[in-house]
Amino acid sequence: MLVIRPITAADFAALKHIAVESGAGFTSLPVNDDRLKQKITHAEHSFAADVTAPGDQGYLFVLEDTASGEIVGTTGIEAAVGTSTPLYHFQQNTVIHHSAELNVFNQLKTLTLCNDYTGASEICTLFLRESYRRNHAGRFLSKVRFLFMAEHPQRFSDRVIAEMRGAADSNGQPPFWHWLQQLFLTIGFPTADHLIGIGKKAFIAELMPRHPIYVGLLPQGAQDVIGQVHQNTKPALKMLESEGFIHRGYIDLFDAGPTVEARLSQIKSVAASKKVPVKIADVQGEQTLAVANTALQQFRASFGKAAKFDADQGVLLLSAEFADTLQLHDGDLARFIILDKA
């Protein structure tokens, strides 16, 4: 089975391998030993902390193949972004230039540097090794975060965001980046990408344009990708949109990818999740369920058809193997959602 659990220090080598495999543009997992160790330590402290309101916590999970013990994916949640290190976006706006005398009325799009998402919770760091991208594993890796958030809502903001990777050219470089580099930053994309990954973001406030930028003045190639996602990111965006996430005009500074948002209580998987007692039984359901225990440091979640909700009894029937994987016993509470596509 595939099981989600909190990351531990013993997972460092696996996390570094994933950081290398994920490639450029995956800034939440930089190929930097100190930064990766720091993220693991921070996650361990976050899971152990007694929290009544979201703060500087980061919850990083790994997906483990129980048959081999191999770590095959990651997924994470930041409780409140921008509180310790500023989080920047461009906000898209429209300004009106109007002359009644000349009978001219122009609507012009602008981009303005902002910190509007400060304090929001962010779902992030989702990566699944290519050989495991099948049989609901990707959907599970994304949606399992909502099971955790539904169970521990006091740890998260009511506003949840997700930054989507922007469009790239044939060389893997974002077209939006080129004009920004030439006019303001004069450093290469890999360098900027690395600096952000290791938490050194001061250069953004120091070098980025402080005044609104007229989109019409940008090169056409840069204009064309504003708010567009990378080809490989389209399925992830579609999944989040089905959960109720929407784009309100905020984009990434460097690749112009959209940031989408939703209210925690209105996220489909949060609202649809059920918390019920467990009953161990020999069961084979018709639907694939994603099931999680209700723990923190010992959080476990998995998915499969060896689970079935008995609405008459109000209990979740789980096979012995499924229950054991989640460290659950008869009478324990579990939270679940249906994983099959609607």
C-alpha positions as CSV (number, residue, x, y, z in Angstrom):
1,M,0.0,0.0,0.0
2,L,0.9,3.7,-0.3
3,V,0.7,5.5,3.0
4,I,1.1,9.2,3.8
5,R,2.9,10.1,7.0
6,P,4.8,13.1,8.5
7,I,8.4,13.4,7.4
8,T,11.2,12.6,9.8
9,A,15.0,13.2,9.9
10,A,15.5,9.6,8.6
11,D,13.9,10.7,5.3
12,F,16.6,13.2,4.4
13,A,18.3,11.2,1.7
14,A,14.9,10.4,0.0
15,L,13.9,14.0,0.2
16,K,17.1,15.2,-1.4
17,H,16.6,12.6,-4.2
18,I,13.1,14.0,-4.8
19,A,14.5,17.6,-4.8
20,V,17.0,16.6,-7.5
21,E,14.4,14.7,-9.5
22,S,11.8,17.5,-9.3
23,G,14.1,19.9,-11.3
24,A,14.2,23.6,-11.7
25,G,11.1,25.6,-10.9
26,F,10.2,23.5,-7.8
27,T,11.4,26.2,-5.4
28,S,9.8,24.6,-2.3
29,L,12.4,21.8,-2.5
30,P,15.8,23.3,-3.3
31,V,18.8,21.1,-3.8
32,N,20.5,22.4,-0.7
33,D,21.3,20.1,2.2
34,D,21.0,22.7,4.9
35,R,17.7,24.0,3.6
36,L,16.3,20.5,3.3
37,K,17.4,19.6,6.8
38,Q,15.9,22.8,8.1
39,K,12.5,22.0,6.4
40,I,12.5,18.5,8.0
41,T,13.3,19.9,11.4
42,H,10.7,22.6,11.0
43,A,8.1,20.1,10.0
44,E,8.9,17.9,13.0
45,H,8.5,20.8,15.3
46,S,5.2,21.9,13.6
47,F,3.6,18.4,14.0
48,A,4.7,18.4,17.7
49,A,3.5,21.9,18.5
50,D,0.4,22.7,20.5
51,V,-1.3,25.1,18.1
52,T,-4.6,27.1,18.6
53,A,-4.1,29.4,15.6
54,P,-2.0,29.3,12.4
55,G,1.5,30.6,12.6
56,D,5.0,29.8,11.4
57,Q,4.3,26.1,11.0
58,G,5.0,23.9,7.9
59,Y,3.6,20.4,7.6
60,L,5.6,18.2,5.2
61,F,4.4,14.7,4.4
62,V,6.0,11.8,2.5
63,L,4.3,9.1,0.5
64,E,5.8,5.7,1.3
65,D,5.4,2.4,-0.5
66,T,4.9,0.0,2.4
67,A,6.1,-3.0,0.3
68,S,9.5,-1.5,-0.4
69,G,9.9,1.2,2.2
70,E,10.7,3.6,-0.7
71,I,9.6,7.3,-0.5
72,V,7.9,8.0,-3.7
73,G,6.3,11.4,-3.2
74,T,5.8,14.5,-1.0
75,T,3.0,16.9,-0.2
76,G,2.9,19.8,2.2
77,I,1.0,22.7,3.8
78,E,2.3,26.0,5.1
79,A,0.1,27.2,7.9
80,A,0.5,31.0,7.4
81,V,2.7,32.3,4.5
82,G,4.5,35.6,4.5
83,T,4.7,36.0,8.3
84,S,8.4,35.3,8.7
85,T,9.6,35.8,5.1
86,P,7.6,38.1,2.8
87,L,5.5,36.5,0.1
88,Y,5.3,38.5,-3.1
89,H,2.9,38.4,-6.0
90,F,1.9,40.6,-8.9
91,Q,-1.8,41.6,-8.8
92,Q,-3.5,42.2,-12.1
93,N,-5.7,45.3,-12.2
94,T,-7.3,47.5,-14.8
95,V,-7.0,51.3,-14.9
96,I,-9.1,53.6,-17.0
97,H,-7.8,56.4,-19.1
98,H,-10.7,58.6,-20.2
99,S,-11.0,61.9,-22.1
100,A,-14.5,63.1,-22.6
101,E,-13.3,66.0,-24.8
102,L,-11.6,63.5,-27.2
103,N,-14.2,60.8,-26.7
104,V,-11.4,58.3,-25.8
105,F,-12.0,55.5,-23.3
106,N,-9.1,53.1,-22.7
107,Q,-9.0,50.2,-20.2
108,L,-5.4,49.2,-19.6
109,K,-4.1,46.2,-17.6
110,T,-1.5,46.7,-15.0
111,L,0.7,44.5,-12.7
112,T,1.4,45.7,-9.1
113,L,3.8,44.1,-6.6
114,C,1.9,43.1,-3.4
115,N,1.8,41.0,-0.3
116,D,-2.0,40.4,-0.3
117,Y,-1.7,36.7,0.7
118,T,0.2,37.3,3.9
119,G,-1.3,35.0,6.6
120,A,-3.0,32.6,4.1
121,S,-2.4,28.9,4.3
122,E,-0.7,27.4,1.3
123,I,-0.8,23.8,-0.1
124,C,2.5,23.1,-1.7
125,T,5.5,20.8,-2.3
126,L,3.5,18.2,-4.2
127,F,5.6,15.7,-6.1
128,L,5.0,12.2,-7.2
129,R,7.6,10.0,-8.9
130,E,6.7,9.3,-12.5
131,S,6.4,5.5,-12.1
132,Y,3.7,6.0,-9.4
133,R,1.5,8.4,-11.4
134,R,-1.4,6.0,-11.8
135,N,-4.3,4.4,-9.9
136,H,-5.4,7.6,-8.0
137,A,-2.0,8.2,-6.4
138,G,-1.8,11.8,-7.7
139,R,-5.3,12.6,-6.6
140,F,-4.7,11.1,-3.2
141,L,-1.4,13.1,-2.8
142,S,-3.3,16.3,-3.5
143,K,-6.5,15.6,-1.6
144,V,-4.9,14.1,1.5
145,R,-3.9,17.6,2.6
146,F,-7.6,18.5,2.8
147,L,-8.3,15.5,5.1
148,F,-5.5,16.8,7.5
149,M,-6.8,20.3,7.3
150,A,-10.4,19.3,7.9
151,E,-9.3,17.4,11.0
152,H,-7.2,20.2,12.4
153,P,-8.8,23.4,11.1
154,Q,-7.5,25.5,14.0
155,R,-4.0,25.1,12.6
156,F,-4.9,26.8,9.3
157,S,-6.2,30.1,7.9
158,D,-9.7,30.3,6.4
159,R,-8.0,31.4,3.2
160,V,-6.1,28.7,1.4
161,I,-3.9,29.3,-1.7
162,A,-1.9,27.3,-4.2
163,E,0.8,28.7,-6.5
164,M,0.7,27.0,-9.9
165,R,3.8,26.7,-12.0
166,G,3.8,29.1,-15.0
167,A,4.3,28.4,-18.7
168,A,7.9,27.7,-19.9
169,D,9.5,27.7,-23.3
170,S,11.3,24.8,-25.1
171,N,14.4,25.4,-22.9
172,G,12.4,25.2,-19.7
173,Q,12.7,29.0,-19.1
174,P,9.6,31.1,-18.4
175,P,9.0,33.7,-21.2
176,F,7.7,36.1,-18.5
177,W,11.1,36.1,-16.9
178,H,13.1,37.5,-19.7
179,W,11.9,41.1,-19.7
180,L,12.1,41.2,-15.9
181,Q,15.7,40.0,-16.0
182,Q,16.7,42.5,-18.6
183,L,15.2,45.5,-16.8
184,F,15.3,44.8,-13.1
185,L,17.2,41.7,-11.9
186,T,20.1,41.1,-14.2
187,I,20.6,37.6,-12.8
188,G,19.8,34.3,-14.4
189,F,16.6,32.4,-13.7
190,P,18.4,29.4,-12.0
191,T,20.1,31.8,-9.6
192,A,16.8,33.6,-8.7
193,D,15.1,30.2,-8.4
194,H,17.8,29.0,-6.1
195,L,17.8,32.1,-3.9
196,I,14.0,31.8,-3.4
197,G,14.3,28.1,-2.6
198,I,16.8,28.7,0.2
199,G,14.7,31.5,1.6
200,K,16.8,34.5,0.5
201,K,14.1,36.8,-0.9
202,A,15.4,40.2,0.1
203,F,16.5,40.9,-3.5
204,I,12.8,40.9,-4.6
205,A,12.0,44.0,-2.4
206,E,15.3,45.6,-3.3
207,L,15.2,45.2,-7.1
208,M,11.6,44.6,-8.3
209,P,9.5,47.4,-9.7
210,R,7.7,49.4,-7.0
211,H,5.2,51.0,-9.3
212,P,2.4,49.5,-11.4
213,I,3.6,48.1,-14.7
214,Y,1.5,48.6,-17.9
215,V,1.0,45.1,-19.3
216,G,0.8,46.5,-22.9
217,L,4.4,47.7,-22.6
218,L,5.7,44.2,-22.1
219,P,7.0,42.0,-24.9
220,Q,4.2,40.0,-26.5
221,G,5.7,36.7,-25.4
222,A,5.5,37.8,-21.7
223,Q,2.0,39.1,-22.1
224,D,0.8,35.8,-23.6
225,V,1.7,33.7,-20.6
226,I,0.3,35.9,-17.8
227,G,-1.9,33.6,-15.7
228,Q,-1.1,30.5,-17.8
229,V,0.1,27.3,-16.3
230,H,2.8,25.0,-17.3
231,Q,1.7,22.1,-19.5
232,N,2.5,19.6,-16.8
233,T,0.6,21.6,-14.2
234,K,-2.8,21.6,-16.1
235,P,-4.1,18.4,-14.4
236,A,-3.3,19.8,-10.9
237,L,-5.0,23.1,-11.7
238,K,-8.1,21.3,-13.0
239,M,-8.2,19.2,-9.8
240,L,-8.0,22.3,-7.6
241,E,-10.7,24.0,-9.6
242,S,-13.0,21.0,-9.1
243,E,-12.3,21.6,-5.3
244,G,-13.6,25.2,-5.6
245,F,-10.3,27.0,-6.0
246,I,-10.5,30.1,-8.3
247,H,-8.0,32.6,-9.7
248,R,-8.5,36.2,-8.6
249,G,-5.7,37.8,-10.7
250,Y,-2.6,37.1,-8.6
251,I,0.4,35.7,-10.5
252,D,3.9,34.6,-9.7
253,L,6.6,37.2,-10.0
254,F,8.9,35.2,-12.2
255,D,6.9,32.8,-14.4
256,A,3.4,34.6,-14.2
257,G,1.7,31.3,-13.2
258,P,-1.7,31.9,-11.4
259,T,-2.2,31.6,-7.7
260,V,-5.6,30.1,-6.9
261,E,-7.5,30.4,-3.7
262,A,-10.5,29.0,-1.7
263,R,-12.0,29.2,1.7
264,L,-11.0,26.3,3.8
265,S,-14.6,25.4,4.9
266,Q,-15.8,25.6,1.3
267,I,-13.1,23.3,-0.2
268,K,-15.1,20.3,-1.6
269,S,-13.1,17.6,0.0
270,V,-13.1,19.4,3.4
271,A,-16.8,19.9,3.3
272,A,-17.5,16.3,2.0
273,S,-15.2,14.5,4.4
274,K,-16.8,12.4,7.1
275,K,-15.4,11.5,10.6
276,V,-16.8,8.2,11.8
277,P,-15.9,5.2,13.9
278,V,-13.9,2.3,12.3
279,K,-15.0,-1.3,12.3
280,I,-12.5,-4.0,11.1
281,A,-14.1,-6.3,8.5
282,D,-13.5,-8.3,5.4
283,V,-14.6,-5.7,2.9
284,Q,-14.2,-4.9,-0.7
285,G,-16.0,-1.7,-1.7
286,E,-17.0,-0.5,-5.2
287,Q,-15.4,3.0,-4.7
288,T,-11.9,4.1,-3.9
289,L,-11.7,5.8,-0.5
290,A,-9.0,8.0,0.9
291,V,-8.9,7.4,4.7
292,A,-6.9,9.1,7.4
293,N,-6.6,8.7,11.2
294,T,-7.1,11.7,13.4
295,A,-3.6,11.9,14.9
296,L,-0.9,14.6,14.5
297,Q,2.6,13.3,14.8
298,Q,1.3,9.8,14.0
299,F,-0.9,10.9,11.2
300,R,-1.4,8.2,8.6
301,A,-3.5,8.1,5.4
302,S,-3.9,5.8,2.5
303,F,-6.4,4.9,-0.2
304,G,-8.0,1.8,-1.7
305,K,-11.2,-0.2,-2.1
306,A,-10.7,-2.3,1.0
307,A,-12.9,0.3,2.8
308,K,-16.6,1.0,2.7
309,F,-18.9,3.4,4.5
310,D,-21.9,1.6,6.1
311,A,-24.4,4.5,6.3
312,D,-26.9,2.3,8.2
313,Q,-24.5,1.7,11.1
314,G,-22.6,5.0,10.6
315,V,-19.3,3.2,10.6
316,L,-16.4,2.9,8.2
317,L,-15.6,-0.7,7.4
318,L,-11.9,-1.3,6.9
319,S,-9.9,-4.4,6.1
320,A,-7.4,-5.5,8.7
321,E,-4.5,-4.5,6.5
322,F,-5.9,-1.1,5.8
323,A,-6.6,-0.4,9.4
324,D,-3.2,-1.6,10.5
325,T,-1.5,0.7,7.9
326,L,-3.4,3.6,9.5
327,Q,-2.7,2.4,13.0
328,L,-6.4,2.1,13.6
329,H,-8.4,-0.3,15.8
330,D,-12.1,-1.1,16.2
331,G,-13.9,2.0,17.5
332,D,-11.2,4.5,16.6
333,L,-12.3,7.5,14.6
334,A,-11.2,8.0,11.0
335,R,-11.9,10.7,8.4
336,F,-12.5,9.8,4.8
337,I,-13.6,11.0,1.3
338,I,-14.5,9.3,-1.9
339,L,-11.4,9.5,-4.2
340,D,-13.0,8.4,-7.5
341,K,-13.7,11.2,-10.0
342,A,-17.2,12.6,-9.9
